[in-house]
Amino acid sequence: MKKIAALAGAVFALGLTAAAAAAAAAADAPVQLKISLWVPPQHPLVASAKEWADSITKDSGGTITSVIFPSEQLGKAFDHYDMARDGIVDIAYVSPGYQPGRFPIINLPQLPFTVANGRDGTAAVDAWYRKYAAVEMPDTHVCLAFVHDPGSLHARKKIVLPSDLKGVKVRPAQAAVGEFVTLLGGTNVQASASEARDVLERGVADAITFPWNSLFLFGIDKVVKYHIDAPLYTTAYVWTMNKDKYDGMSAAQKKVIDDHCTTEWAVKLAGPWADYEAAGRDKMRALPDHEVYKLTPEQLGEWKKAADPLMKSWEASVKKVGGNPDVIAADLKASLAKYHAAY
């Protein structure tokens, strides 16, 4: 009888705990998040965003729901940081590299030949940037950071050496690549991912830096035929939130958001995209009208040497905003080593 009584007491206590949790959730005001992405609905990041949002809804007891808006429905890709800051959206997928000079710290992992892969690179970059996000992006609530699997240079003509870029019009993926193009005597053509095919098709650009499978997603495979088979660069992104929206939540709701703004969730969010892009290289190799070519060690060495001045430039840009480039760079190096993501 004592065992039965004890068991009944435990069940009763659990019932009280569950009831208390349900009551607490019921007391929280309903919150709906507008999540804005500038990639098309078929992009892996859209499915990952839904998984992230659904988990938040579940853990908040249904008090936090979300609506996802892909394809620049709420604003242009270049404007997404300001859209989150100004409350046009609640959560924004931001490419800091679309705005050269504005966010110099996060430009570091975007330097060529820095990050080796998307999954481990995401863990390393997110863990590293947590120390600097509030300093560099103080007017939004930065949730997490991530990178795509390394992309390469894709062109309408074959480019093998850095000197081959002289006079070539390139749509760069982000600020560091844009600076690299200029350094090599090329011309930058600014265009978002959604606009990239058009500028190549019209001859406004001759080449593009882009991740592999997204070439097919955005139709760019129709307008470029030559592809360097080397992990030239990656792009760093942030998933960031309007501050007022976050501050207006209850303590319990904030905890749910915080629990979904972790390095683990950064990998969950970006990992499927990394896998998707990595598969694109073999897909491109299989096409008869495309040439995917490796560089010799000597040729690759020339590209790396040509990229060396970018580090000095990055250091100068960080000093301008009062940062210590030596410390920041050492922190990233350590994080890349920890997560086995260094190039």
C-alpha positions as CSV (number, residue, x, y, z in Angstrom):
1,M,0.0,0.0,0.0
2,K,2.9,2.4,0.8
3,K,4.3,1.8,-2.7
4,I,0.9,2.5,-4.3
5,A,0.6,5.7,-2.2
6,A,4.0,6.8,-3.2
7,L,3.4,6.2,-6.8
8,A,0.1,8.1,-6.6
9,G,1.9,10.9,-5.0
10,A,4.5,11.1,-7.7
11,V,1.9,11.0,-10.4
12,F,0.0,13.8,-8.7
13,A,3.2,15.9,-8.4
14,L,3.9,15.4,-12.1
15,G,0.4,16.4,-12.8
16,L,0.8,19.6,-10.8
17,T,4.1,20.4,-12.6
18,A,2.5,19.9,-16.0
19,A,-0.5,21.9,-15.0
20,A,1.8,24.7,-13.8
21,A,3.8,24.7,-17.0
22,A,0.5,24.8,-19.0
23,A,-0.7,27.7,-16.9
24,A,2.5,29.6,-17.4
25,A,2.3,29.1,-21.1
26,A,-1.3,30.2,-21.2
27,A,-0.3,33.4,-19.3
28,D,2.2,34.4,-22.0
29,A,0.8,36.7,-24.7
30,P,0.7,35.2,-28.2
31,V,3.6,36.2,-30.4
32,Q,3.8,35.8,-34.2
33,L,7.2,36.1,-35.9
34,K,7.6,37.3,-39.4
35,I,10.7,35.4,-40.8
36,S,12.1,36.9,-44.0
37,L,14.5,35.0,-46.3
38,W,15.6,36.2,-49.8
39,V,16.2,32.7,-51.2
40,P,13.4,30.9,-53.2
41,P,11.0,28.4,-51.5
42,Q,13.0,25.4,-52.9
43,H,16.2,26.4,-51.1
44,P,17.2,24.1,-48.2
45,L,17.3,27.0,-45.8
46,V,13.6,27.5,-46.1
47,A,12.8,24.0,-44.9
48,S,15.4,24.4,-42.1
49,A,13.7,27.7,-41.1
50,K,10.4,25.9,-40.8
51,E,12.0,23.2,-38.6
52,W,13.5,25.9,-36.4
53,A,10.2,27.8,-36.2
54,D,8.1,24.7,-35.5
55,S,10.4,23.7,-32.7
56,I,10.0,27.1,-31.1
57,T,6.2,26.8,-31.4
58,K,6.3,23.4,-29.7
59,D,8.7,24.5,-26.9
60,S,6.7,27.7,-26.2
61,G,3.5,25.7,-25.7
62,G,2.1,27.3,-28.9
63,T,2.5,30.9,-27.8
64,I,5.2,31.7,-30.4
65,T,4.2,31.0,-34.0
66,S,5.9,32.1,-37.2
67,V,5.2,32.9,-40.8
68,I,8.0,32.4,-43.3
69,F,8.4,34.8,-46.3
70,P,11.0,33.6,-48.9
71,S,11.9,35.1,-52.2
72,E,12.4,38.8,-51.1
73,Q,8.6,39.1,-50.5
74,L,9.1,41.7,-47.7
75,G,12.2,43.4,-49.0
76,K,15.5,43.1,-51.0
77,A,18.3,40.9,-49.9
78,F,20.6,43.9,-49.4
79,D,18.1,45.4,-46.9
80,H,17.5,42.5,-44.6
81,Y,19.6,43.8,-41.6
82,D,17.9,47.1,-41.6
83,M,14.5,45.4,-42.0
84,A,15.2,43.5,-38.8
85,R,16.5,46.6,-37.1
86,D,13.4,48.7,-38.0
87,G,10.8,46.1,-37.3
88,I,9.7,45.5,-40.9
89,V,10.4,41.8,-40.1
90,D,11.0,40.0,-36.8
91,I,13.7,37.6,-38.0
92,A,15.9,38.2,-41.0
93,Y,18.4,36.1,-42.9
94,V,21.3,38.6,-43.4
95,S,24.3,38.5,-45.6
96,P,26.7,41.1,-44.0
97,G,29.0,40.8,-47.0
98,Y,26.3,42.5,-49.2
99,Q,27.3,45.7,-47.4
100,P,31.1,46.2,-47.7
101,G,32.6,48.0,-44.8
102,R,29.6,48.0,-42.5
103,F,30.4,44.8,-40.6
104,P,34.1,44.3,-40.8
105,I,34.6,41.7,-38.1
106,I,32.4,39.0,-39.6
107,N,34.2,39.5,-42.9
108,L,37.2,37.5,-41.6
109,P,35.8,34.0,-42.2
110,Q,34.8,35.2,-45.7
111,L,38.5,35.7,-46.7
112,P,39.5,33.2,-49.4
113,F,40.9,29.9,-48.3
114,T,39.8,30.3,-44.6
115,V,36.9,27.8,-44.0
116,A,37.2,24.2,-45.3
117,N,33.5,23.1,-45.1
118,G,30.0,24.2,-44.3
119,R,28.9,22.0,-41.3
120,D,32.1,22.3,-39.2
121,G,32.7,25.8,-40.5
122,T,29.2,26.9,-39.3
123,A,30.0,25.6,-35.8
124,A,33.3,27.3,-35.7
125,V,32.1,30.7,-37.1
126,D,29.0,30.7,-34.8
127,A,30.9,29.9,-31.7
128,W,33.5,32.5,-32.6
129,Y,31.1,35.3,-33.6
130,R,29.1,35.1,-30.3
131,K,31.8,37.2,-28.7
132,Y,31.5,39.9,-31.2
133,A,28.0,40.0,-32.5
134,A,26.6,42.4,-29.9
135,V,29.5,44.8,-30.6
136,E,29.2,44.7,-34.4
137,M,25.4,44.5,-34.7
138,P,24.2,46.2,-31.5
139,D,20.8,47.4,-32.9
140,T,19.5,43.8,-33.6
141,H,19.3,40.7,-31.4
142,V,21.7,38.4,-33.2
143,C,20.6,34.8,-32.9
144,L,23.2,32.7,-34.7
145,A,25.8,32.8,-37.5
146,F,26.6,30.2,-40.2
147,V,28.4,29.7,-43.5
148,H,27.5,27.8,-46.6
149,D,29.7,25.0,-48.0
150,P,32.7,26.6,-49.9
151,G,31.9,28.0,-53.3
152,S,34.1,28.7,-56.3
153,L,34.5,30.8,-59.4
154,H,32.2,30.0,-62.3
155,A,32.6,31.8,-65.6
156,R,31.7,32.2,-69.3
157,K,35.3,31.6,-70.2
158,K,38.0,29.5,-68.6
159,I,40.0,31.1,-65.8
160,V,43.0,29.3,-64.4
161,L,45.3,31.9,-62.9
162,P,44.7,35.0,-60.8
163,S,46.0,37.1,-63.7
164,D,43.2,35.7,-65.9
165,L,40.8,37.9,-63.9
166,K,42.2,41.1,-65.2
167,G,39.5,43.0,-67.0
168,V,36.9,40.4,-66.1
169,K,33.5,41.6,-64.8
170,V,32.7,39.5,-61.7
171,R,29.6,39.3,-59.5
172,P,31.2,38.7,-56.1
173,A,29.5,36.7,-53.4
174,Q,30.5,39.1,-50.6
175,A,32.8,42.0,-49.7
176,A,36.0,40.0,-49.3
177,V,35.6,38.4,-52.7
178,G,34.8,41.8,-54.2
179,E,38.0,43.2,-52.8
180,F,39.9,40.2,-54.2
181,V,38.4,40.8,-57.7
182,T,39.5,44.4,-57.6
183,L,43.0,43.4,-56.4
184,L,43.4,41.2,-59.4
185,G,42.3,43.8,-61.9
186,G,38.7,42.7,-62.3
187,T,35.5,44.7,-62.1
188,N,32.8,44.1,-59.5
189,V,29.2,43.8,-60.6
190,Q,26.9,44.1,-57.5
191,A,23.8,41.9,-57.7
192,S,22.0,39.7,-55.2
193,A,21.8,36.0,-55.7
194,S,18.3,36.5,-57.1
195,E,19.6,38.9,-59.7
196,A,22.8,37.0,-60.6
197,R,21.5,35.0,-63.6
198,D,20.2,38.2,-65.2
199,V,23.4,40.1,-65.0
200,L,25.3,37.2,-66.5
201,E,22.8,36.5,-69.2
202,R,22.9,40.2,-70.3
203,G,26.7,40.2,-70.3
204,V,26.8,42.7,-67.5
205,A,29.0,40.2,-65.7
206,D,31.4,37.5,-67.1
207,A,31.8,35.4,-64.0
208,I,30.4,34.8,-60.5
209,T,31.5,33.3,-57.2
210,F,28.7,31.0,-56.0
211,P,28.2,27.8,-54.1
212,W,27.7,24.7,-56.3
213,N,24.2,23.5,-56.1
214,S,22.7,27.0,-55.9
215,L,24.0,27.4,-59.5
216,F,21.1,25.1,-60.5
217,L,18.6,26.6,-58.1
218,F,19.1,30.1,-59.4
219,G,19.5,29.0,-63.1
220,I,23.1,30.2,-63.3
221,D,24.2,26.9,-64.8
222,K,22.5,28.1,-68.0
223,V,24.8,31.1,-68.4
224,V,28.3,29.8,-67.2
225,K,30.2,26.8,-68.4
226,Y,33.7,26.8,-66.7
227,H,34.1,26.0,-63.0
228,I,37.3,26.0,-60.9
229,D,37.2,22.8,-58.7
230,A,38.6,24.4,-55.5
231,P,37.0,25.7,-52.3
232,L,37.8,29.3,-53.0
233,Y,35.6,31.1,-50.4
234,T,32.6,30.9,-48.2
235,T,30.0,33.4,-47.1
236,A,29.1,34.2,-43.5
237,Y,25.5,34.9,-42.6
238,V,23.5,35.9,-39.5
239,W,20.0,35.0,-38.3
240,T,19.0,38.1,-36.4
241,M,15.9,39.4,-34.6
242,N,14.2,42.7,-34.0
243,K,15.2,43.9,-30.5
244,D,11.8,45.2,-29.5
245,K,10.2,41.9,-30.5
246,Y,12.6,40.0,-28.4
247,D,12.4,42.4,-25.4
248,G,8.6,42.3,-25.5
249,M,8.4,38.6,-24.9
250,S,7.9,37.0,-21.5
251,A,10.9,35.5,-19.6
252,A,9.7,32.0,-20.6
253,Q,9.4,32.9,-24.2
254,K,12.8,34.6,-24.3
255,K,14.3,31.4,-22.9
256,V,12.7,29.4,-25.8
257,I,14.2,31.8,-28.3
258,D,17.6,31.6,-26.5
259,D,17.5,27.8,-26.6
260,H,17.1,28.1,-30.3
261,C,19.9,30.6,-30.8
262,T,22.8,28.2,-30.1
263,T,25.7,26.8,-32.0
264,E,23.9,23.4,-32.1
265,W,20.9,25.1,-33.8
266,A,23.2,27.0,-36.2
267,V,24.4,23.6,-37.5
268,K,20.9,22.3,-37.6
269,L,19.8,25.3,-39.6
270,A,22.7,25.4,-42.1
271,G,23.8,21.8,-42.1
272,P,21.3,20.6,-44.7
273,W,22.3,23.5,-46.9
274,A,25.9,22.6,-46.6
275,D,25.2,19.0,-47.7
276,Y,23.1,20.3,-50.6
277,E,25.8,22.6,-51.9
278,A,28.5,19.9,-51.5
279,A,26.5,17.6,-53.7
280,G,26.4,20.2,-56.5
281,R,30.0,19.7,-57.6
282,D,29.4,16.1,-58.7
283,K,26.2,17.1,-60.4
284,M,28.0,19.7,-62.4
285,R,30.8,17.3,-63.3
286,A,28.3,15.0,-64.9
287,L,27.1,17.6,-67.4
288,P,28.6,17.2,-70.9
289,D,28.5,20.9,-71.7
290,H,30.3,22.1,-68.5
291,E,34.0,21.9,-67.6
292,V,34.9,21.4,-64.0
293,Y,38.7,21.6,-63.7
294,K,41.1,21.3,-60.8
295,L,44.1,23.6,-60.3
296,T,47.6,22.3,-60.0
297,P,49.3,22.8,-56.6
298,E,51.3,25.6,-58.2
299,Q,48.3,27.3,-59.6
300,L,46.4,27.0,-56.3
301,G,49.5,28.5,-54.6
302,E,49.3,31.5,-56.9
303,W,45.7,32.1,-55.9
304,K,46.6,31.9,-52.2
305,K,49.5,34.2,-52.5
306,A,47.3,36.7,-54.4
307,A,44.9,36.7,-51.5
308,D,47.5,37.5,-48.9
309,P,46.9,41.3,-49.0
310,L,43.3,40.8,-48.0
311,M,44.3,40.0,-44.5
312,K,46.1,43.3,-44.1
313,S,43.1,45.1,-45.5
314,W,40.8,43.3,-43.0
315,E,43.0,44.2,-40.1
316,A,42.9,47.9,-41.1
317,S,39.1,47.8,-41.3
318,V,38.7,46.3,-37.9
319,K,41.1,48.9,-36.3
320,K,38.9,51.6,-37.7
321,V,36.0,50.4,-35.6
322,G,38.2,50.0,-32.5
323,G,38.7,46.3,-32.7
324,N,41.9,44.3,-32.1
325,P,42.5,42.3,-35.2
326,D,45.2,40.1,-33.7
327,V,42.9,38.9,-30.9
328,I,39.9,38.5,-33.2
329,A,41.9,36.5,-35.8
330,A,43.4,34.4,-33.1
331,D,40.0,33.6,-31.7
332,L,38.7,32.5,-35.1
333,K,41.8,30.4,-35.8
334,A,41.3,28.6,-32.5
335,S,37.6,28.0,-33.2
336,L,38.3,26.7,-36.7
337,A,40.9,24.3,-35.2
338,K,38.5,23.2,-32.4
339,Y,35.8,22.3,-34.9
340,H,38.2,20.9,-37.6
341,A,37.1,23.5,-40.1
342,A,40.3,25.3,-41.0
343,Y,41.3,25.3,-44.7
